[in-house]
């Protein structure tokens, strides 16, 4: 059908074939993996050399892809590109193709799914928007709005892999950092993640409203939405366009009193392209008031699930509302380019398609998985793992091979893992593999199925996850914690040493993107516990690299303290929490090593531990003093508390966790005192007097920080009330 800006046909294949792009985020309801892999990835330059492709689909589509016969299943999904499902009550339905490079972008938006009919043969309503830095920046704001929509998807339907791909897109597309200034005559992106589309459309409906034109393939069984349109918008005339034989329009619509009165008419059209018949799949609403025509198009059909509900109750949809157009824009010609519209001679002539798929039905499973990510020989599983879960096996369905089983170990309520035999590693890097969890005794399936994610570089064929580790750790404190947690779990000391030596968090004075600034959570304790007594040696190996990391980043904190900009608070906390977390990790290693040691600690070993603690706790006290005295105390006198809370608040809980762990360390170690025959030298930081002073100073600073951010000291007061009031608290 017509391209919206020029009312000329847009060739979607051509739009995806003319230029090379390095990132792609593609949302679609239906998806044909074989068409995408065997044709699109091979024939379209926008995909062929693209190393960062995410395809976001409806959960029902994802499930049908995974349950299809092996010959119809994807061959390179989650290896060459990421296939990520979104679960909503009805349908995940937007159709957005976002393509970017460092200086250019292309957005294809409308009604077309990522399928062969969607790209080649359907009658679709779509448009293309381009960006080139310094030359064609008119639609920068629209690209930013689309990217913000994708961020919200990543935030609500969590996936470590999708978030990583989106971060990579953002890193390699610097012009997406800022949207262009708002224009009075601009396109509006509408989506229903937070508000219904109907409520947003109501804000742009002109009054008095002369005529509403609607084109849609899908409709509710009953025409209540038609009554709502008349009640809320009060148009003089409504024209509904659809296609007989494929429409879901029912006879209840034809019998509506408004049809009989003539205020509403239903017209049936045919569509063709160069003589070939097309199936209607476009969706649009055109609002006519006097000489003004307001065009809204996108993914939403004229149904209640699409227009009347927000995402938590219905579909997820996206529309673009164009600025008002003049009389030169002809709604009838636009919707019916073949001039084929006709009224049915009788109600009996209506042919209703009843084959539309229903929404995905979630099968009740003890474990709900959202990610299965391969990293070297470890398959990390992310989801919801109940505490009573035990005796599970990871089942791997590798194409062309018998099903393989590996024992699954639950690490926490949100994570588990399986060790993968070396014999399977090559296969998992070459073939899309479906996994699920099964009860070890009964072999009953206890989780949903997922594709194993092992994204590889198209040139080096190496796992991109390793390459991104250092870059992602520089994005935010939560990402730094995530990378450090994974390295601790892997037990790879050489990689961890390289990470500490070469990870250099940049100094930034810009607000962080909300979807990428999640709460930092340290989960390193369990990961290190399996290393047992080796932790003592590893701690010494990493000691110098830890202090070097601390020293070079402390200089950056000092630069932040000089400028004291609100936008710099997230970066200050990113650096602060990363430094503190490394100190906590080193201290934790010593305790775990002492716990696991089967032979008595020698005098030299005990002395070495005390020397390390003196250094780490002294550094931590310096860090806390600098946070309050040199930074936040001064910020509080220059900015309002609400502004500070907005920037500081997301990381406050991580700060509390860090301080609590450091203050509680002596109490944990004291419980080992009798078993391990330990003695606290009064000159060591763990001596009664020195520790009492240290813990009091840290808690006081912690309380001052909390009060400056929240205006009260809830956490510190509550925690101190729960602790025994003695020198070991």
PyMOL commands that set and color helices and strands:
alter all, ss='L'
color gray80, all
select helices_A, chain A and resi 12-15+33-43+45-48+59-67+70-72+116-121+140-156+160-171+174-176+197-202+224-233+251-254+257-261+304-307+331-335+347-349+422-428+464-473+477-490+493-502+514-516+524-529+534-563+566-596+603-638+641-670+673-676+688-710+714-722
alter helices_A, ss='H'
color red, helices_A
select strands_A, chain A and resi 23-28+53-58+82-86+95-100+104-110+126-132+188-191+211-215+237-242+264-268+271-273+276-278+284-289+292-298+318-321+368-375+378-384+392-398+404-412+415-419+433-439+450-451
alter strands_A, ss='S'
color yellow, strands_A
deselect
rebuild
show_as cartoon
